[in-house]
Amino acid sequence: MSKPYRVFTAFLLLAIVTLACVVPVPTLPPTLSSGTAIPPASPDPASVGTAVALTMAAFPPGTDSTATPVSAGTNTSAPGGSAGSLPSTFYYLAPDSAGLTQVFRIESDGTTQRQITSESANVSEYDVSMVDGSVAYVANNQLLYANADGSERRVLVEGGPMDPDNPFISTITSPVFSHDAQSIAYGYKGLQIYSFSADESELILENQIDDLGSGLFVPKELYSPERYSPDGTKLLITLGYYEGASSAIFYPATGEVVRLKGGEGALICCDEIEWSADSSSFHSATSTMGMFSSGLWRVDAATGEVTTLIEGNIGSSNYNAAKEAYLAPDGQLYFFYAIVVSPEGIFTRSPLQLVRSAPDGVTGRTVLSSEDFRLLNEALWAPDASFVVTVIAPADEIYQGGQAKIVYPDGRPSAVLTSSAQQMKWGP
């Protein structure tokens, strides 16, 4: 899955005010050496930490000068393209030859690369139609659309000038295709749905903003889409507050909004989730501790009930950290995990290892790879969990983008897919 920069941005908004420095992450206890089972987590807590502050307008993605330039509309070999075949097309953001972030695609052969967009400003967010591979994306505060080959680019929504002091008021964010590709959910003054047939948008949930006067506005509750469930009947949305964030499940057919219950302090928002294949639930995992709690949670999509699977704080300055949890078709839960020792209770990087367990996140939890994923920025699981594409940061302080590499849980050697990627997605 992608968009880790949203979580880091949310954390940063509070962290830069309250922290003078970031506490280094201690090394793992000896029990986490490769090939040994990881100790079970402690029982579920009554509450976990404090929710992170969130501004719905994310910072534009950075650039990485190590990316291989590719001309728009042309095919080339992906940098380091030794990954072999992929289950489908692979989309991601990366800098072009001018250093601007654009949408790219690698074909299912794992080698052929194509640049899809050629904007004069950074593409900040995008989504892919699973029907035909077309893309919806945001650049220059516009919602744009292009065919799978980048042709027939057109502006769907013009956001206009952004207020630099209150960017959440008029910033376009988070385009998400419906399953039939007939509409796009996006954030702009609330949750909007753009209809291709009508060529217009409908404001479904209007942002709640307090006007304090003198040009000062405070978010009361903001709405932004994240992703549809596999069956297309539910849309996960993020709820943003002045000091906090959460998620809710929106049912497009009825307009019902199901809010989360329980899991206080858990960071269940900002697209850090993975739906189950049957659309009945989703998992959320966090590997940082500070303004919010680390841990692993499961959410019932019908009721919004949150179940803590792995508690963040396990006592004696020890913390569980988890990231990128995926419930695979084999019924097993795959994720990245670490036990972190932090007397201060603050960490942003964790020496993660790839693990597999029963759906509860604890039973049979076993290390699958000897690699250290401390600098993991994001991951994208193959649908059958036969491999995971990881993005590893080039440096500790970089929280978006990096080299994309395929890691195999069965011990096969890893393979570089491309030298720079972020916001990875599978296409058709």
Buried (B, 14 or more C-beta within 10 A) or exposed (E): BBBBBBBBBBBBBBBEEEBEEBBEBBEBBEEBEEEEEBBBBBEBBEEBBBBBBBBBBBBBBBBBEBBBEBEBEEBBBBBBBEBEEBEBBBBBBBBBEEEBBBBBBBBBBBBBBBBBBBBEEBBBBBBBBBBEBBBBBBBBBBBBBBBBEBEEBEEBBEBEEBBEEBBBBBBBBBBBBBBEBEBBBBBBBBBBBBEBEEEEBEEBBEBEBEEEEEEEBEBEBBBBBBBBBBEBBBBBBBBBBBBBBBBBBBBBEEEEBBEBEBBBBBBBBBBBBBBBEEBBBBBBBBBBBBBBBBBBBBBBBEEBBBBBBBBBBBEEEBBBBBBBBBBBEEEBBBBBBBBBBBEEBBBBBBBBBBBBBEBBBBEEBBBBBEBBBBBBBBBBBBEEBBBBBBBBBBEEEBBBBBBBBBBBBEEEEBBBBBBBBBBBBBBB
